[in-house]
Every structure is written in structure tokens, then in C-alpha cells.
Amino acid sequence: MSTAPRPYTLVAELTYACPLHCVYCSNPVDFARRHDGLDTGDWRRVLREAEELGVVQVNFTGGEPLLRADLEALVEEARRLELYSNLITSGIPLERGRLERLRRLGLDNVQVSIQDSRPVESDRIAGREAFGQKLRAARWVKELGFPLTMNTVLHRENLARIGEVIALAEELRADRLELANAQYLGWALVNRGALLPRGEELERARSIAAAARQRLQGRMEVVFVVPDYHVEFPPACMDGWGRRFMIVSPEGLLLPCLLAHTLPGLSFGNVREQSVADLWTSSPGLAAFRGEGWMPEPCRSCERRTVDFGGCRCQAFHLTGDAAATDPACSLSRDHAKIEAARAQAAQPLVEFRYRTARADGAPAR
């Protein structure tokens, strides 16, 4: 009998394509060589099989999920299955009429990303003019009766304006504000030298967020996520490898996190070839870091091993070359000096961004 835990959330990465060029994008750095491989029928089956396995909510994301012409069909299928559905979008491209259709078809929640509180600064991070459309999209969300989550990724370039970001969320009547500091993987790792904040900048921002959380209690939920590089112990990445979250990539890989496919030597399997249940319970890649058997010291004997599960496997690999190493973000890791060196670099002058090259063509709905 399988000992795989019951999954709770399906993250449906519908496409790699996106009209933005965000400098902290979680798309793979080599994504220009990758292609969307699942058609409408494939995604419908993934939704059905995930629900049968115990999933209760689905996040439609990307890339930019609005670039899929079949998004409506997938939202309708999620509603038929009684899955709580969340659209995670840049708001570009979005028309009010399409949002109205998604509402009628059963979409439950919308999350809109806004990169900064000011147009020029926001557009610089996004790599194109987008701020005005994002505000229009967020206002449509509220006008049509959706709960609105506003997400702003924090970093060295915008931490000083966190008070303005909170004020913007209040103006937009957001129900939830996610102030998620950049996690340094994907394009954020490429741009770490320009994005990683100094400790004093982070502490000031955290204090402002804490005051806002207390002031806005009952009106808007304020969530502040500290970057792994500034903690004593790492958080549980995705609530632990292959425990509660399943990610299906645009290519069809069933993964424990967005960047797990960047780890060499792991085999995850594709939903075009096997069922979601078979992959969740028997995929070698998912089994690789479940539980505690894989853990090295100091994780193996640490009382936090069932709290943080050894930290992030992708971060461990991309910083040390070993996916089974203790996450260097942990102060007990023998590789923690790599994190300390990066923090020291944050005190140096800003460097130029390297922008992700956008594929704005979108994936054809088949």
C-alpha cells in the first residue's frame, strides 16, 4: 500500500508564455527551449484525477494563464468538480468581459501581481508598461464580486516603499495582501545581486507590515514572507516535498515544486503517459525527498526535521550542487557561508537587471 500523503492543492501551470519580463520570474532560465505540451482534454483529466486523489483547490497559473484560450473550459471543469479555483495573473491581457465570463463559470478568487506602488518603478521590474492595466484589472475583480489577492514580490528595489504598497492595496480594497520577499531561484537567482536586500532594510519593512497587519485586522489579511537568506532556519518549502502540493508543469510533468525539474538525476513522469494517482504515489522523483530517510546530518538528528523538512531542495542544489544537502539557508548547514557571502554582497552598489526574454505568443488551446 502506498504511503504517499494526501495532496491538498493542485498548481496548474497552464503555460510558460507571459507578456511580462519580470526579473524574479520562477520560469526556468532555459524556458525559451521549453514548450507547452498539454491540451484541453489533458488538463480536464488532470483536474478530475487530482480531485479523486483528494485535492480540494486548484491554482491556475503560468506564465500567464490568460493566454490560454481554454481557461474558461478549465474553470468550468473545476466548478463541476467542486474544486476551489484561484486565478493567479498579471492582469495582462485581461478584458472585463472575459473576467465576467470566468465569474459566471465558477472562478472563486483572483490574485493580481503588482510589482511596485509607482508606475515607473513597477514597469521597470515587469520589463514593460503594465501598471495602469494591472490597476484596472484589480478594480474589475472587486467590481465583479471576487475576493482580491494583491501580490507584490519584495526586494531591494521596492522595500523602501512597502508603506505605499500597503496603501495601494487598501485603495484597491484587496482582501489579502501578499508581501512575499523574492526567493532566490530561477531568474531571481540570476538577479540576486540586484534584488537581495540588506538586513536593516528587511527589518524596517517587516515592522511596517506587522503594524499594518494589526491595523487592518478584519479588513485585509496582510502576509509578509521573509526571504530564506535572512532566517535562522528555512521554512518548509511547499509544506514539504511531495506532501500537500502537486504541480503540473506546462510540459505535463507532475512535480513537488515549480523548479524541481531543474534537479538532475530525478525522474518525475508525465501526466500524458501516466495517471496523476500513479505519479503521485510511485514517481521516483517525488519519492526521492519524501520523509526523513534521505536526510543528511545535521537534518537527520535535528528536532526541526518534521517542521522544515530539510528546507528547499532546489535551493540546496543551485547553491551547493547537491540536492540532498542541508539547505544552506539553515544556520546549521556546513554551506551556510554561501548565504552569508550573498548577504554581504547586498551591501554593494546595485547591479543591472538581466531580464527574462518573454514568450508572449501563448499556448494554443487545442
Disulfide bonds with the S-S distance in Angstrom:
none
